[in-house]
Amino acid sequence: MRKLTATLCLMIAVLVGSAGMSASADFQKGYAAYQSGDYATALREFQPLAKQGYAPAQFNLGVLYEEGLGVPKNNKTAMKWYSLAAVQGHAKSQYNMGVMYSNGKGVLQDYKTAVKWYRLAAEQGHAKSHTNLGVMYGTGKGVLKDYIYAHMWGNIGAMNGNKKGAGLRDFVGTKMTPADISKAQDLARECVRKKYKGC
């Protein structure tokens, strides 16, 4: 009986492992098709994976629908796929949700909700989200206008490779006192130290 149980457990482990490898291979095939402009193949590869809950495939389906690549452009459908991936913690999907809410694409424009999604992606180190969060603070959209936090997030975005973050940091810096800039720099260092959590 023990041998049978051990054999069954081993078979299940092998099947689960091979299913994961198959999903990865199908995703890579879809991504290669996407990169080469073969959106019909990308769609065919991503759809079953997305329906099974694979967040990277859900994100890429969202992109196809948002951009109208291989499918009619449909922001509501894009939002559906982004949201499914975003709730699983997929940072790029969280960022795209922020952009969609900020611009009112596929949903009613809602700056507070945009800030929520940018913040979730920012906490994972997503540089564009750092910068966009800074823009929200700089413009007072969805949060109270605060140049210190706009500078902090722009600086963090720049440190993580987002050129627009440097532009934001420098622009709001022209509206700040040297003491405010120093405070923003201290906050940026502290935020990085905390790995972007609770900033």
C-alpha positions as CSV (number, residue, x, y, z in Angstrom):
1,M,0.0,0.0,0.0
2,R,2.8,2.4,0.9
3,K,4.5,1.7,-2.5
4,L,1.3,2.4,-4.3
5,T,0.8,5.7,-2.4
6,A,4.4,6.7,-3.1
7,T,4.1,5.9,-6.8
8,L,0.9,7.9,-7.0
9,C,2.5,10.9,-5.3
10,L,5.5,10.7,-7.6
11,M,3.2,10.5,-10.7
12,I,1.2,13.5,-9.6
13,A,4.4,15.5,-8.9
14,V,5.7,14.6,-12.4
15,L,2.4,15.6,-14.0
16,V,2.2,18.9,-12.2
17,G,5.8,19.7,-13.0
18,S,5.4,18.9,-16.7
19,A,2.2,21.0,-16.8
20,G,4.2,23.9,-15.5
21,M,6.9,23.4,-18.0
22,S,4.3,23.1,-20.8
23,A,2.7,26.4,-19.7
24,S,6.1,28.1,-19.7
25,A,6.9,26.7,-23.2
26,D,3.5,27.8,-24.5
27,F,4.0,31.3,-23.0
28,Q,7.5,31.6,-24.6
29,K,6.0,30.6,-27.9
30,G,3.3,33.2,-27.6
31,Y,5.8,35.9,-26.5
32,A,8.1,35.1,-29.4
33,A,5.2,35.4,-31.7
34,Y,4.2,38.7,-30.1
35,Q,7.8,40.0,-30.5
36,S,7.8,39.1,-34.2
37,G,4.4,40.7,-34.8
38,D,2.5,37.5,-35.2
39,Y,-0.4,38.5,-33.0
40,A,-2.7,35.7,-34.1
41,T,-0.3,33.1,-32.8
42,A,0.4,35.1,-29.6
43,L,-3.3,35.3,-29.0
44,R,-3.8,31.6,-29.6
45,E,-1.0,30.8,-27.1
46,F,-1.9,33.3,-24.4
47,Q,-5.6,32.7,-24.2
48,P,-5.7,29.2,-22.7
49,L,-2.9,30.1,-20.3
50,A,-4.7,33.3,-19.2
51,K,-8.0,31.4,-18.7
52,Q,-6.0,29.0,-16.4
53,G,-4.9,32.0,-14.3
54,Y,-1.3,32.5,-15.6
55,A,-0.7,36.2,-14.8
56,P,2.0,36.9,-17.5
57,A,-0.4,35.6,-20.1
58,Q,-3.3,37.6,-18.7
59,F,-1.1,40.7,-18.8
60,N,-0.1,40.1,-22.4
61,L,-3.7,39.5,-23.4
62,G,-4.5,42.9,-21.8
63,V,-1.8,44.5,-24.0
64,L,-3.2,42.9,-27.1
65,Y,-6.7,44.2,-26.4
66,E,-5.5,47.6,-25.2
67,E,-3.4,48.1,-28.4
68,G,-5.7,46.3,-30.8
69,L,-3.1,43.8,-31.9
70,G,-4.6,40.8,-33.5
71,V,-8.0,41.6,-31.9
72,P,-10.3,44.6,-32.1
73,K,-9.1,47.3,-29.6
74,N,-11.2,47.0,-26.4
75,N,-10.1,48.8,-23.3
76,K,-12.8,47.1,-21.1
77,T,-11.5,43.6,-22.1
78,A,-7.9,44.9,-21.5
79,M,-8.9,46.0,-18.0
80,K,-10.5,42.5,-17.4
81,W,-7.2,40.8,-18.1
82,Y,-5.0,43.3,-16.4
83,S,-7.2,43.1,-13.2
84,L,-7.0,39.3,-13.1
85,A,-3.2,39.5,-13.2
86,A,-2.9,42.6,-11.0
87,V,-4.8,40.9,-8.1
88,Q,-2.2,38.1,-8.3
89,G,0.5,40.7,-7.7
90,H,1.8,41.1,-11.3
91,A,3.5,44.5,-11.1
92,K,3.2,45.4,-14.8
93,S,-0.5,44.7,-14.7
94,Q,-0.8,46.8,-11.6
95,Y,1.0,49.7,-13.3
96,N,-1.3,49.4,-16.4
97,M,-4.3,49.4,-14.1
98,G,-3.0,52.7,-12.7
99,V,-2.6,54.1,-16.2
100,M,-6.1,53.0,-17.3
101,Y,-7.7,54.5,-14.2
102,S,-5.6,57.7,-14.5
103,N,-6.7,58.1,-18.1
104,G,-10.2,56.8,-17.9
105,K,-9.5,54.0,-20.4
106,G,-12.0,51.1,-20.1
107,V,-13.1,52.5,-16.7
108,L,-14.3,55.8,-15.3
109,Q,-11.4,58.0,-14.6
110,D,-10.5,57.6,-10.9
111,Y,-7.2,59.1,-9.7
112,K,-7.4,57.6,-6.2
113,T,-7.7,54.1,-7.6
114,A,-4.9,54.9,-10.0
115,V,-2.7,55.9,-7.0
116,K,-3.6,52.6,-5.3
117,W,-2.5,50.5,-8.3
118,Y,0.7,52.6,-8.9
119,R,1.6,52.2,-5.2
120,L,1.1,48.4,-5.3
121,A,3.5,48.2,-8.3
122,A,5.9,50.7,-6.8
123,E,6.2,48.5,-3.7
124,Q,7.5,45.8,-6.0
125,G,10.2,48.1,-7.4
126,H,8.4,49.0,-10.7
127,A,10.3,52.2,-11.8
128,K,7.5,53.6,-14.1
129,S,5.1,53.3,-11.1
130,H,7.6,55.2,-8.9
131,T,7.6,58.0,-11.5
132,N,3.8,58.0,-12.1
133,L,3.2,58.0,-8.3
134,G,5.5,61.1,-8.2
135,V,3.4,62.7,-10.9
136,M,0.3,62.1,-8.9
137,Y,1.8,63.9,-5.9
138,G,3.2,66.7,-8.1
139,T,-0.3,67.4,-9.6
140,G,-2.4,66.5,-6.6
141,K,-4.4,63.9,-8.5
142,G,-5.7,61.2,-6.2
143,V,-3.5,62.4,-3.3
144,L,-2.8,65.8,-1.7
145,K,-0.3,67.8,-3.8
146,D,3.1,67.4,-2.2
147,Y,6.3,68.3,-4.0
148,I,8.5,66.6,-1.4
149,Y,6.8,63.2,-2.2
150,A,6.8,64.0,-5.9
151,H,10.5,64.6,-5.8
152,M,11.1,61.5,-3.7
153,W,9.2,59.2,-6.1
154,G,10.7,60.8,-9.1
155,N,14.2,60.3,-7.6
156,I,13.4,56.7,-6.8
157,G,12.1,56.2,-10.4
158,A,15.3,57.7,-11.8
159,M,17.5,55.5,-9.5
160,N,15.7,52.5,-11.0
161,G,16.3,53.5,-14.6
162,N,13.2,55.6,-15.5
163,K,14.5,58.7,-17.3
164,K,11.1,60.5,-16.8
165,G,11.7,60.1,-13.0
166,A,14.8,62.3,-13.3
167,G,12.8,64.9,-15.3
168,L,10.0,64.9,-12.7
169,R,12.5,65.2,-9.8
170,D,14.4,68.1,-11.5
171,F,11.1,69.9,-12.4
172,V,9.6,69.8,-9.0
173,G,13.0,70.6,-7.5
174,T,12.7,74.1,-9.1
175,K,9.6,74.7,-7.0
176,M,11.2,73.6,-3.7
177,T,13.5,75.0,-1.1
178,P,16.9,73.5,-0.4
179,A,15.5,72.2,2.9
180,D,12.6,70.5,1.1
181,I,14.9,68.9,-1.4
182,S,17.1,67.6,1.4
183,K,14.0,66.1,3.1
184,A,12.9,64.5,-0.1
185,Q,16.3,62.9,-0.6
186,D,16.3,61.6,2.9
187,L,12.8,60.1,2.4
188,A,14.0,58.5,-0.9
189,R,16.9,56.9,0.9
190,E,14.6,55.7,3.6
191,C,12.1,54.3,1.1
192,V,14.8,52.4,-0.7
193,R,16.1,51.0,2.6
194,K,12.5,49.8,3.4
195,K,12.3,48.2,-0.1
196,Y,9.5,50.7,-1.1
197,K,7.1,49.5,1.6
198,G,5.1,52.1,3.5
199,C,6.6,55.1,1.8
